């Protein structure tokens, strides 16, 4: 894993991608595998999500969600994103086509501080639940709060899969949004869209509900920190004319194409990601 600081990226001058010219050097991160490489600095030992993990949480979690999510997290996230990144959402109105039903939202994963808040800004007033890595419920203090904020941790085995699936079913049946980061791993300030698998698209295929996607882009503004502009696309629906086994791939491909298209709006580069050539990998071993 490459050691890299989010703060260090924001302290350097950022390049205009088109010009590729600056007096400040852009940090470079070399990667081997788009699907597996992780560049988050967080060092967390994940708890085991087994059949005993309580995905429901009972009345206390419902009360906690009301106060923490609606009363604190959403207002704080709005202010943080506006002050720090001058956050702007483009085409949020397309979500009106999902009124009266639960839906899925897919997005790129590039900012450890902003990513937890942006989906709630997009879907407001609809509540958000997020399929998350067990790390998100394993932090000493915050890990006890994140389930109330909507974290649905991935199960560690088949024994917990039933409870995990039921948690997603509940969220969708109650007309909420379920957010998925299909890239899985955080690449800080990455301006492209990484390749991702179609496995997570089995959920909207199962529930037959609308799918939307968003692409966070980094755009030039005055000052050292770029503006985050989020582009929303959709709805995408399951193509029932296809064989069932092909439906999730088709859905994935359409979402991926939309995210790739909107990623082109980024016009600043805080960090450059370069694929390591086989010769480089050999020399580093």
C-alpha atoms as a printed R data frame, in Angstrom:
    type eleno elety resid chain resno       x       y       z
1   ATOM     1    CA   UNK     A     1   0.000   0.000   0.000
2   ATOM     2    CA   UNK     A     2   1.254   3.475  -0.866
3   ATOM     3    CA   UNK     A     3   1.532   5.961   1.963
4   ATOM     4    CA   UNK     A     4  -0.374   9.069   0.985
5   ATOM     5    CA   UNK     A     5  -2.008  11.936   2.798
6   ATOM     6    CA   UNK     A     6  -5.244  13.556   1.720
7   ATOM     7    CA   UNK     A     7  -4.034  16.786   3.266
8   ATOM     8    CA   UNK     A     8  -0.782  16.654   1.323
9   ATOM     9    CA   UNK     A     9  -2.721  16.419  -1.912
10  ATOM    10    CA   UNK     A    10  -4.708  19.514  -1.073
11  ATOM    11    CA   UNK     A    11  -1.583  21.435  -0.112
12  ATOM    12    CA   UNK     A    12   0.043  21.063  -3.507
13  ATOM    13    CA   UNK     A    13  -0.969  23.208  -6.430
14  ATOM    14    CA   UNK     A    14  -3.352  21.329  -8.698
15  ATOM    15    CA   UNK     A    15  -2.868  21.066 -12.447
16  ATOM    16    CA   UNK     A    16  -5.197  21.876 -15.253
17  ATOM    17    CA   UNK     A    17  -5.464  18.431 -16.852
18  ATOM    18    CA   UNK     A    18  -5.580  19.816 -20.368
19  ATOM    19    CA   UNK     A    19  -2.559  22.058 -19.948
20  ATOM    20    CA   UNK     A    20  -0.475  19.673 -17.838
21  ATOM    21    CA   UNK     A    21   1.712  22.623 -16.843
22  ATOM    22    CA   UNK     A    22   2.357  23.950 -13.356
23  ATOM    23    CA   UNK     A    23   5.161  25.118 -11.162
24  ATOM    24    CA   UNK     A    24   4.030  22.725  -8.472
25  ATOM    25    CA   UNK     A    25   4.667  19.008  -8.714
26  ATOM    26    CA   UNK     A    26   1.623  16.742  -8.757
27  ATOM    27    CA   UNK     A    27   1.933  13.662  -6.510
28  ATOM    28    CA   UNK     A    28   2.029  10.409  -8.470
29  ATOM    29    CA   UNK     A    29   0.639   7.116  -7.208
30  ATOM    30    CA   UNK     A    30   1.460   3.890  -9.025
31  ATOM    31    CA   UNK     A    31  -1.133   1.143  -9.024
32  ATOM    32    CA   UNK     A    32  -1.206  -2.479 -10.139
33  ATOM    33    CA   UNK     A    33  -4.872  -3.458 -10.138
34  ATOM    34    CA   UNK     A    34  -7.881  -1.153 -10.505
35  ATOM    35    CA   UNK     A    35 -10.139  -3.682  -8.827
36  ATOM    36    CA   UNK     A    36  -8.030  -4.420  -5.757
37  ATOM    37    CA   UNK     A    37  -5.598  -1.605  -4.929
38  ATOM    38    CA   UNK     A    38  -6.542   0.522  -1.917
39  ATOM    39    CA   UNK     A    39  -4.994   3.913  -1.099
40  ATOM    40    CA   UNK     A    40  -6.926   4.960   1.975
41  ATOM    41    CA   UNK     A    41  -4.704   5.683   4.983
42  ATOM    42    CA   UNK     A    42  -7.217   4.372   7.491
43  ATOM    43    CA   UNK     A    43  -5.826   1.476   9.521
44  ATOM    44    CA   UNK     A    44  -8.836  -0.342  10.949
45  ATOM    45    CA   UNK     A    45  -9.187  -3.944  12.046
46  ATOM    46    CA   UNK     A    46 -12.645  -4.973  10.818
47  ATOM    47    CA   UNK     A    47 -14.990  -6.760  13.152
48  ATOM    48    CA   UNK     A    48 -16.487 -10.055  12.060
49  ATOM    49    CA   UNK     A    49 -19.959  -9.632  10.577
50  ATOM    50    CA   UNK     A    50 -21.487 -12.998  11.345
51  ATOM    51    CA   UNK     A    51 -25.015 -14.310  11.938
52  ATOM    52    CA   UNK     A    52 -25.083 -12.564  15.327
53  ATOM    53    CA   UNK     A    53 -24.640  -9.062  13.896
54  ATOM    54    CA   UNK     A    54 -27.843  -7.061  14.434
55  ATOM    55    CA   UNK     A    55 -28.718  -5.390  11.130
56  ATOM    56    CA   UNK     A    56 -32.049  -4.077  12.469
57  ATOM    57    CA   UNK     A    57 -30.967  -2.442  15.709
58  ATOM    58    CA   UNK     A    58 -34.478  -2.065  17.083
59  ATOM    59    CA   UNK     A    59 -36.116   1.079  18.415
60  ATOM    60    CA   UNK     A    60 -32.868   2.602  19.727
61  ATOM    61    CA   UNK     A    61 -31.334   2.634  16.258
62  ATOM    62    CA   UNK     A    62 -34.487   4.185  14.794
63  ATOM    63    CA   UNK     A    63 -34.340   6.946  17.397
64  ATOM    64    CA   UNK     A    64 -30.624   7.363  16.800
65  ATOM    65    CA   UNK     A    65 -31.171   7.611  13.060
66  ATOM    66    CA   UNK     A    66 -33.709  10.385  13.509
67  ATOM    67    CA   UNK     A    67 -31.413  12.511  15.652
68  ATOM    68    CA   UNK     A    68 -28.011  11.605  14.205
69  ATOM    69    CA   UNK     A    69 -28.848  11.298  10.521
70  ATOM    70    CA   UNK     A    70 -31.585  13.874  10.046
71  ATOM    71    CA   UNK     A    71 -30.699  16.226  12.867
72  ATOM    72    CA   UNK     A    72 -26.899  16.256  12.732
73  ATOM    73    CA   UNK     A    73 -25.234  14.435   9.825
74  ATOM    74    CA   UNK     A    74 -27.287  15.883   6.978
75  ATOM    75    CA   UNK     A    75 -27.078  19.551   8.093
76  ATOM    76    CA   UNK     A    76 -23.386  19.183   8.928
77  ATOM    77    CA   UNK     A    77 -22.674  17.490   5.590
78  ATOM    78    CA   UNK     A    78 -24.419  20.275   3.683
79  ATOM    79    CA   UNK     A    79 -22.366  22.982   5.409
80  ATOM    80    CA   UNK     A    80 -19.103  21.046   5.149
81  ATOM    81    CA   UNK     A    81 -19.494  20.377   1.429
82  ATOM    82    CA   UNK     A    82 -20.490  23.970   0.654
83  ATOM    83    CA   UNK     A    83 -17.710  25.556   2.686
84  ATOM    84    CA   UNK     A    84 -14.922  23.129   1.840
85  ATOM    85    CA   UNK     A    85 -15.715  22.201  -1.757
86  ATOM    86    CA   UNK     A    86 -18.393  24.670  -2.974
87  ATOM    87    CA   UNK     A    87 -20.346  21.520  -3.779
88  ATOM    88    CA   UNK     A    88 -22.795  21.622  -6.663
89  ATOM    89    CA   UNK     A    89 -25.190  18.951  -7.984
90  ATOM    90    CA   UNK     A    90 -26.161  18.799 -11.658
91  ATOM    91    CA   UNK     A    91 -29.357  17.056 -12.857
92  ATOM    92    CA   UNK     A    92 -30.649  16.164  -9.412
93  ATOM    93    CA   UNK     A    93 -34.148  16.592 -10.840
94  ATOM    94    CA   UNK     A    94 -33.911  13.210 -12.596
95  ATOM    95    CA   UNK     A    95 -34.567  11.559  -9.220
96  ATOM    96    CA   UNK     A    96 -38.170  12.755  -9.419
97  ATOM    97    CA   UNK     A    97 -38.748   9.748 -11.654
98  ATOM    98    CA   UNK     A    98 -38.208   7.506  -8.608
99  ATOM    99    CA   UNK     A    99 -40.928   9.052  -6.482
100 ATOM   100    CA   UNK     A   100 -42.910   6.505  -4.567
101 ATOM   101    CA   UNK     A   101 -40.351   3.710  -4.786
102 ATOM   102    CA   UNK     A   102 -37.017   2.668  -3.359
103 ATOM   103    CA   UNK     A   103 -34.025   2.938  -5.677
104 ATOM   104    CA   UNK     A   104 -30.297   2.291  -6.004
105 ATOM   105    CA   UNK     A   105 -27.575   4.889  -6.415
106 ATOM   106    CA   UNK     A   106 -24.055   4.099  -7.662
107 ATOM   107    CA   UNK     A   107 -21.096   6.493  -7.442
108 ATOM   108    CA   UNK     A   108 -17.349   6.872  -7.708
109 ATOM   109    CA   UNK     A   109 -15.261   6.612  -4.534
110 ATOM   110    CA   UNK     A   110 -12.630   9.355  -4.372
111 ATOM   111    CA   UNK     A   111 -12.930  11.343  -1.164
112 ATOM   112    CA   UNK     A   112 -12.938   9.931   2.365
113 ATOM   113    CA   UNK     A   113 -14.414  13.104   3.861
114 ATOM   114    CA   UNK     A   114 -16.959  14.056   1.199
115 ATOM   115    CA   UNK     A   115 -18.228  10.649   0.051
116 ATOM   116    CA   UNK     A   116 -20.212   9.897   3.232
117 ATOM   117    CA   UNK     A   117 -22.263  13.092   2.806
118 ATOM   118    CA   UNK     A   118 -22.779  13.552  -0.937
119 ATOM   119    CA   UNK     A   119 -25.409  10.801  -1.446
120 ATOM   120    CA   UNK     A   120 -27.671  12.383   1.184
121 ATOM   121    CA   UNK     A   121 -27.383  15.744  -0.574
122 ATOM   122    CA   UNK     A   122 -28.377  14.107  -3.859
123 ATOM   123    CA   UNK     A   123 -31.388  12.173  -2.562
124 ATOM   124    CA   UNK     A   124 -32.812  14.653  -0.028
125 ATOM   125    CA   UNK     A   125 -35.408  14.221   1.449
126 ATOM   126    CA   UNK     A   126 -35.207  10.469   0.739
127 ATOM   127    CA   UNK     A   127 -33.187   8.547   3.328
128 ATOM   128    CA   UNK     A   128 -29.935   6.821   2.374
129 ATOM   129    CA   UNK     A   129 -28.555   3.435   3.408
130 ATOM   130    CA   UNK     A   130 -25.096   2.385   2.271
131 ATOM   131    CA   UNK     A   131 -23.679  -1.061   1.595
132 ATOM   132    CA   UNK     A   132 -20.363  -0.721   3.374
133 ATOM   133    CA   UNK     A   133 -17.135  -2.500   4.247
134 ATOM   134    CA   UNK     A   134 -17.083  -3.860   7.845
135 ATOM   135    CA   UNK     A   135 -14.434  -1.217   8.627
136 ATOM   136    CA   UNK     A   136 -17.242   1.328   8.752
137 ATOM   137    CA   UNK     A   137 -18.834  -0.336  11.784
138 ATOM   138    CA   UNK     A   138 -15.531  -1.284  13.451
139 ATOM   139    CA   UNK     A   139 -14.175   2.075  14.616
140 ATOM   140    CA   UNK     A   140 -14.022   2.406  18.431
141 ATOM   141    CA   UNK     A   141 -16.664   5.157  18.783
142 ATOM   142    CA   UNK     A   142 -17.908   6.127  15.336
143 ATOM   143    CA   UNK     A   143 -18.443   2.465  14.464
144 ATOM   144    CA   UNK     A   144 -21.281   2.336  16.994
145 ATOM   145    CA   UNK     A   145 -22.984   5.281  15.295
146 ATOM   146    CA   UNK     A   146 -22.594   4.450  11.604
147 ATOM   147    CA   UNK     A   147 -25.392   1.812  11.557
148 ATOM   148    CA   UNK     A   148 -27.818   4.526  12.690
149 ATOM   149    CA   UNK     A   149 -26.444   6.688   9.878
150 ATOM   150    CA   UNK     A   150 -27.317   3.945   7.399
151 ATOM   151    CA   UNK     A   151 -24.287   1.650   7.122
152 ATOM   152    CA   UNK     A   152 -25.184  -1.919   6.078
153 ATOM   153    CA   UNK     A   153 -21.909  -3.864   6.441
154 ATOM   154    CA   UNK     A   154 -21.060  -6.667   4.058
155 ATOM   155    CA   UNK     A   155 -21.372 -10.102   5.700
156 ATOM   156    CA   UNK     A   156 -18.363 -12.323   6.327
157 ATOM   157    CA   UNK     A   157 -20.054 -15.543   5.300
158 ATOM   158    CA   UNK     A   158 -23.214 -17.361   4.314
159 ATOM   159    CA   UNK     A   159 -24.471 -17.457   7.898
160 ATOM   160    CA   UNK     A   160 -24.879 -13.669   7.919
161 ATOM   161    CA   UNK     A   161 -25.977 -13.319   4.300
162 ATOM   162    CA   UNK     A   162 -29.673 -13.805   5.078
163 ATOM   163    CA   UNK     A   163 -29.712 -10.959   7.611
164 ATOM   164    CA   UNK     A   164 -27.712  -8.717   5.261
165 ATOM   165    CA   UNK     A   165 -30.130  -9.362   2.398
166 ATOM   166    CA   UNK     A   166 -33.131  -8.691   4.628
167 ATOM   167    CA   UNK     A   167 -31.617  -5.341   5.667
168 ATOM   168    CA   UNK     A   168 -31.392  -4.282   2.018
169 ATOM   169    CA   UNK     A   169 -34.910  -5.560   1.370
170 ATOM   170    CA   UNK     A   170 -36.216  -3.441   4.275
171 ATOM   171    CA   UNK     A   171 -34.501  -0.293   3.055
172 ATOM   172    CA   UNK     A   172 -35.913  -0.640  -0.456
173 ATOM   173    CA   UNK     A   173 -39.408  -1.665   0.692
174 ATOM   174    CA   UNK     A   174 -39.566   1.477   2.850
175 ATOM   175    CA   UNK     A   175 -38.819   3.588  -0.259
176 ATOM   176    CA   UNK     A   176 -35.300   4.558   0.735
177 ATOM   177    CA   UNK     A   177 -32.188   4.820  -1.395
178 ATOM   178    CA   UNK     A   178 -29.420   2.218  -1.167
179 ATOM   179    CA   UNK     A   179 -26.039   3.639  -2.139
180 ATOM   180    CA   UNK     A   180 -23.274   1.440  -3.541
181 ATOM   181    CA   UNK     A   181 -19.702   2.393  -4.409
182 ATOM   182    CA   UNK     A   182 -18.969  -0.291  -7.016
183 ATOM   183    CA   UNK     A   183 -15.281   0.625  -7.236
184 ATOM   184    CA   UNK     A   184 -15.109  -0.570  -3.594
185 ATOM   185    CA   UNK     A   185 -11.775   1.057  -2.736
186 ATOM   186    CA   UNK     A   186 -11.025   4.754  -2.203
187 ATOM   187    CA   UNK     A   187  -8.610   6.375  -4.639
188 ATOM   188    CA   UNK     A   188  -8.249   9.932  -3.272
189 ATOM   189    CA   UNK     A   189  -9.052  12.630  -5.859
190 ATOM   190    CA   UNK     A   190  -8.977  10.210  -8.804
191 ATOM   191    CA   UNK     A   191 -10.602  11.882 -11.809
192 ATOM   192    CA   UNK     A   192 -11.405   8.808 -13.906
193 ATOM   193    CA   UNK     A   193 -13.792   5.917 -13.403
194 ATOM   194    CA   UNK     A   194 -12.186   2.615 -12.509
195 ATOM   195    CA   UNK     A   195 -13.376  -0.655 -13.912
196 ATOM   196    CA   UNK     A   196 -15.817  -2.403 -11.586
197 ATOM   197    CA   UNK     A   197 -17.621  -5.717 -11.483
198 ATOM   198    CA   UNK     A   198 -21.317  -6.286 -12.067
199 ATOM   199    CA   UNK     A   199 -21.903  -8.312  -8.859
200 ATOM   200    CA   UNK     A   200 -23.603  -5.465  -6.954
201 ATOM   201    CA   UNK     A   201 -26.119  -4.961  -9.744
202 ATOM   202    CA   UNK     A   202 -27.868  -8.148  -8.734
203 ATOM   203    CA   UNK     A   203 -29.705  -6.115  -6.076
204 ATOM   204    CA   UNK     A   204 -31.622  -3.790  -8.424
205 ATOM   205    CA   UNK     A   205 -32.240  -6.758 -10.745
206 ATOM   206    CA   UNK     A   206 -33.790  -8.623  -7.821
207 ATOM   207    CA   UNK     A   207 -35.954  -5.709  -6.671
208 ATOM   208    CA   UNK     A   208 -36.731  -4.370 -10.150
209 ATOM   209    CA   UNK     A   209 -36.425  -0.726  -9.061
210 ATOM   210    CA   UNK     A   210 -34.805   2.312 -10.732
211 ATOM   211    CA   UNK     A   211 -31.052   2.792 -10.735
212 ATOM   212    CA   UNK     A   212 -29.268   6.138 -10.760
213 ATOM   213    CA   UNK     A   213 -25.584   6.996 -10.754
214 ATOM   214    CA   UNK     A   214 -23.517  10.012  -9.783
215 ATOM   215    CA   UNK     A   215 -20.028  11.090 -10.724
216 ATOM   216    CA   UNK     A   216 -18.053  13.417  -8.472
217 ATOM   217    CA   UNK     A   217 -15.746  15.609 -10.515
218 ATOM   218    CA   UNK     A   218 -13.035  18.048  -9.458
219 ATOM   219    CA   UNK     A   219 -13.162  21.439 -11.123
220 ATOM   220    CA   UNK     A   220 -11.046  24.544 -10.957
221 ATOM   221    CA   UNK     A   221 -11.956  27.433  -8.714
222 ATOM   222    CA   UNK     A   222 -10.096  30.164  -6.870
223 ATOM   223    CA   UNK     A   223  -7.994  28.882  -4.012
224 ATOM   224    CA   UNK     A   224  -6.112  25.651  -3.415
225 ATOM   225    CA   UNK     A   225  -9.107  23.337  -3.036
226 ATOM   226    CA   UNK     A   226 -11.058  22.392  -6.176
227 ATOM   227    CA   UNK     A   227 -14.825  22.475  -6.419
228 ATOM   228    CA   UNK     A   228 -16.671  19.168  -6.349
229 ATOM   229    CA   UNK     A   229 -19.399  19.088  -8.990
230 ATOM   230    CA   UNK     A   230 -21.630  16.002  -8.883
231 ATOM   231    CA   UNK     A   231 -23.398  14.842 -12.041
232 ATOM   232    CA   UNK     A   232 -26.455  12.619 -11.633
233 ATOM   233    CA   UNK     A   233 -27.769  10.295 -14.372
234 ATOM   234    CA   UNK     A   234 -30.770   8.005 -14.671
235 ATOM   235    CA   UNK     A   235 -33.048   6.324 -14.233
236 ATOM   236    CA   UNK     A   236 -31.734   3.059 -15.603
237 ATOM   237    CA   UNK     A   237 -34.106   0.119 -15.599
238 ATOM   238    CA   UNK     A   238 -33.546  -3.614 -15.794
239 ATOM   239    CA   UNK     A   239 -33.833  -4.795 -19.405
240 ATOM   240    CA   UNK     A   240 -36.225  -7.706 -19.006
241 ATOM   241    CA   UNK     A   241 -35.853  -8.652 -22.663
242 ATOM   242    CA   UNK     A   242 -32.420 -10.043 -21.779
243 ATOM   243    CA   UNK     A   243 -31.788 -13.423 -20.174
244 ATOM   244    CA   UNK     A   244 -31.737 -13.062 -16.398
245 ATOM   245    CA   UNK     A   245 -28.005 -13.809 -16.150
246 ATOM   246    CA   UNK     A   246 -27.228 -10.929 -18.555
247 ATOM   247    CA   UNK     A   247 -29.410  -8.290 -16.915
248 ATOM   248    CA   UNK     A   248 -26.940  -7.200 -14.242
249 ATOM   249    CA   UNK     A   249 -24.075  -6.896 -16.749
250 ATOM   250    CA   UNK     A   250 -26.212  -4.783 -19.054
251 ATOM   251    CA   UNK     A   251 -27.195  -2.532 -16.148
252 ATOM   252    CA   UNK     A   252 -23.587  -2.257 -15.043
253 ATOM   253    CA   UNK     A   253 -22.400  -1.341 -18.547
254 ATOM   254    CA   UNK     A   254 -24.943   1.452 -18.933
255 ATOM   255    CA   UNK     A   255 -24.121   2.919 -15.520
256 ATOM   256    CA   UNK     A   256 -20.377   2.656 -16.192
257 ATOM   257    CA   UNK     A   257 -20.737   4.451 -19.557
258 ATOM   258    CA   UNK     A   258 -22.687   7.302 -17.938
259 ATOM   259    CA   UNK     A   259 -20.115   7.707 -15.170
260 ATOM   260    CA   UNK     A   260 -17.239   7.655 -17.677
261 ATOM   261    CA   UNK     A   261 -18.935  10.348 -19.743
262 ATOM   262    CA   UNK     A   262 -19.446  12.652 -16.774
263 ATOM   263    CA   UNK     A   263 -15.934  12.088 -15.397
264 ATOM   264    CA   UNK     A   264 -14.680  14.076 -18.381
265 ATOM   265    CA   UNK     A   265 -15.962  17.240 -16.673
266 ATOM   266    CA   UNK     A   266 -13.016  17.102 -14.236
267 ATOM   267    CA   UNK     A   267 -10.471  19.742 -15.214
268 ATOM   268    CA   UNK     A   268  -8.018  19.683 -12.310
269 ATOM   269    CA   UNK     A   269  -5.720  16.957 -11.070
270 ATOM   270    CA   UNK     A   270  -4.567  16.826  -7.461
271 ATOM   271    CA   UNK     A   271  -3.053  13.349  -7.746
272 ATOM   272    CA   UNK     A   272  -1.914  11.458 -10.829
273 ATOM   273    CA   UNK     A   273  -2.464   7.690 -10.906
274 ATOM   274    CA   UNK     A   274  -0.175   5.708 -13.189
275 ATOM   275    CA   UNK     A   275  -0.424   2.000 -13.886
276 ATOM   276    CA   UNK     A   276   2.797   0.251 -12.963
277 ATOM   277    CA   UNK     A   277   4.335  -1.645 -15.837
278 ATOM   278    CA   UNK     A   278   5.309  -5.319 -15.311
279 ATOM   279    CA   UNK     A   279   8.996  -4.357 -15.365
280 ATOM   280    CA   UNK     A   280   8.395  -1.919 -12.517
281 ATOM   281    CA   UNK     A   281   6.611  -4.577 -10.483
282 ATOM   282    CA   UNK     A   282   9.522  -6.972 -10.942
283 ATOM   283    CA   UNK     A   283  12.089  -4.386  -9.944
284 ATOM   284    CA   UNK     A   284  10.171  -3.546  -6.761
285 ATOM   285    CA   UNK     A   285   9.954  -7.145  -5.587
